[in-house]
Amino acid sequence: MTAKIRARRRRIAVGVAAVLVAAGCGSRVDRDTWQGAMGPGDVEPGTTTAPPGASGSTTTTAPEDGGAGDEGPCGPGDASGATDVGVTDTEITIATIQDIGGPVPGMFQGNQDAMEAFVAWCNSLGGVNGRTLRLLEKDTGLFEPRPAIEESCREAFAIVGSGYVFDDATVEPQSECGIPEVAAFTSTPAHADAPLTVTAVPSPSDQTQAGASWYFAEHFPDAVEKAAIFYADAATTKDRAYLQMEAYEAAGFTWVHEAAIPITELNWGPHAEELRSKGVGYVTVWADFTAPVKLVRELHAQQVDVPIVEIGAQSYDPDFIEQAGEAAEGAYVLVSTWPFEEADGNPELQRYLEWLEKAKPGAKPTSLAIHGWSAGLLFATVVDSLGSDVTREGLLAGLREVHEWTGRGIHGLTDPGSNGLTECVVILQVRDGEFARVFPDEGFSCDERNVGWTRGSSR
């Protein structure tokens, strides 16, 4: 491979990784920092709370996700039989696929760690219906996902908790061998819509989280009349930014400034001045983790007052506050997983943190890895319902029937069976150097308006 090709592939990798992170795939956080910030747990996990007076809003309690008793779907049983690939009387072999090696080392290490933790926890209870889980870890090296899927086809019953950038390359081999996949997340429309893929926390290419827009429109009506958006200069990032623009317009946003920026933009001075000159009241950015840091620091340095700065879920990380310093104050972030700061009030989040430390001492929890833990729960729940007759066909059919899922309260209500984006969100804000809940007062805000759909506009 020539140096020129290697350089080009590295640029592609970094660019796509930035897109995924900006799209809310999550980021690494320091365990001690998060646990040190945990407050008293006075919220019942699974409770969903709607915006006060919001049209079409609901106040519900998330349904039980099924499983055996308080511990969930794992436990002893009398299942038996070598019923399909990777299934024996005593064991079920599953594979998990992530981008670990390659030009962006450890990009989705958190998801692999989550699967190790989940398998350790499940096996400590007796496996699923008495069959223990055996985990095969597959690394794509970023650019080589096809061998990982082909090996999984031969060796494993199913793929669970997966997440990798170039997942469109695996649709064909996956279809050919018939292996079902319970993904943590999907990166491309082809994989998201693949017939053998079900995602625990779906992120469809034609939908985006718009819950924050209604909150901002209600509390800052003047600010949303002059909104601005920046996005990394890549086709996918631009598409996602435009989808957000369309969705936010439904809440009354008017976009007065948009700009593509280099993936590694360094000079934010002119951008800050542009926001000042246009009297912008809201700004957001779709790019890598460093972009929001640089943006808020420049706004702070130039004393540009923008009432609403919305950072992406990739910045839901103590590192954002540490790197941005005083400039981080007041920034908002929307999440659909239970806040780490409130882990004391969420047994399933506590379980993930506890078993992550047991299985991978010192490993960092991530918001994206919560999706992987949920994928493990979803897989085990459906397998548990199959009894002894554990087949790939039966697993896929069972997954397609799951339309109400919260990962036992660890995230907002989703519809894995229909690949539907969650309507349930939480808005956090940096206050006094910590992320703090702003809306709703407890639980999740669940409203059909929180999901924004594309109208197919090229703007």
Secondary structure, DSSP 8 states (H G I E B T S, - for coil): --HHHHHHHHHHHHHHHHHHIIIII--B--HHHHHHH-----S-TTEE---TT-TTEE-EE------SSTT-S----------STTB-SSEEEEEEEE--SSSSTTTTHHHHHHHHHHHHHHHHTTSBTTBEEEEEEEE-TTT-HHHHHHHHHHH-SEEEEEB-TTGGGGHHHHHHHT--EEES---SHHHHT-TTEEESS---TTEEE-HHHHHHHHH-TTGGGSEEEEEESSHHHHHHHHHHHHHHHTTT--EEEEEEE-TT----HHHHHHHHHTT--EEEEES-THHHHHHHHHHHHTT---SEEE--GGG-SHHHHHHHGGGGTT-EEEESB--GGGGGG-HHHHHHHHHHHHHSTT---BHHHHHHHHHHHHHHHHHHHHTT---HHHHHHHHHT---B-TTTTB--BBGGGTB---EEEEEEEETTEEEEEESSSSBEEEGGGEEE------
